[in-house]
Amino acid sequence: MTAARQPIGVIGTGYVGLVTAAGFAQLGSEVYCVDIDADKIGQLQRGEVPIYEPGLGELIADNRERLHFSTVLDEAVEHARLLFVCVGTPPTHSGDADLSAVHAVVDAVPSSAEHALVMKSTVPCGTGRSLRRVLSEQGKGAIDYVSCPEFLKEGSAINDFMHPDRVVIGEEEGSPAGDAVAELYESLEAPLVRTDVASAEMIKLAANAFLATKISFINEIANVCEETGANVLDVARGVGLDDRIGPRFLQAGVGYGGSCFTKDVSALKLLAANSGYHFQLLGAVIEVNELQKRRVVAKLQRHLGNLAGKRIAVLGLAFKPNTDDMRGASSLVLAARLAAEGAHVRAYDPVAAGEAKKVMPQLDCGDSVLEVVSEADAVVLVTEWPEFLALDWSEVAARMSGKLVIDGRNALDPVVLDAAGLTYEGIGRP
């Protein structure tokens, strides 16, 4: 099997699938994309991108001739030997990964000694071994299997694809498909980790769990800083300069969100439990993150007293800037808790309001910052969109009834807010 700019198939056109498809098309491959969502495929065929990711629309437009979209698998199987599986694996009620979409792909792919499934979807460690058994039971044992986990960050996914810090390939001994996948990524000159399938699956879960642990750790430090008068920004800077630790993911705030950290940390904890091991550390990481989201309510109560009838403006809904993804977003927990306390919440997000309304239809969303802060007793910054960092806070203060601003991301300048006559409170800042 040769992979010198060979055609590839991409099954699933969500964040991972579309970025993977557009990235490989940019590198010169013909890419055959498949999704069972006919509306989404129709949008893509018309040149419309159904998700918000900076640069993705332009990249797809630049490579229209090499990108093909369909609701059936036949064309991808006909033209491509490597079939990248990029379907969703959301958590079930038990916390296990829902692998029904993965199994649907396995069921649909025809028996072939020429094809390989390349698993981009995040799956529990041991999934590859299980799928090999299913393929054999279905008489498809000749299909090769490779684990190639994705490490794309929403908001910078295009850059992450084009400049990966590593490419992980989990393969069976003597697998020609592993070499083919490695050749596809060769021009990106990224460090290559070639290992067995189970280890590749574990690398993805372990990486996200470690990053989530750093976030929960610095949030715990921030909470202690609030009690002792220390400044978490200085603490994080001093700690992060240690090259054994590094500065990334040491930004205190209202907790991590998104689909990856939330799902993968829980999945790894459950995987350990199902294997007979109690992963105590991850239990604490999850607990700290959930409590951190609720500490904002306590801050508001400390300043405003009973929140019943209070008007709270929430700036930012997406779990991070430069995405419309609402999965695991801290804003949802905050809005629900404030509503339970009797507060009236108005929210604004430059991109994610539509997605937020799908998840929480009762949420009151405004069309601008100045609209939602008008007559507000307090403002809470949840997502550090550049638009919010460039606000004229004197104008915001003039529109508000109260003076309190809770900076849930430590992204604002307290001096500027003080000069505007506002009362500033961050996370772990004196």
Helices and strands as residue ranges (DSSP letters): E 8-11, H 15-27, E 31-34, H 38-45, H 56-62, G 64-66, E 67-70, H 74-79, E 82-85, H 100-108, E 116-119, H 127-137, E 144-147, H 157-162, E 167-171, H 176-185, G 186-188, E 192-195, H 197-228, H 232-240, H 259-274, H 280-304, E 311-315, H 330-340, E 344-348, H 353-359, E 364-365, H 369-373, E 378-381, H 386-389, H 393-399, E 404-407, H 414-419, E 423-425
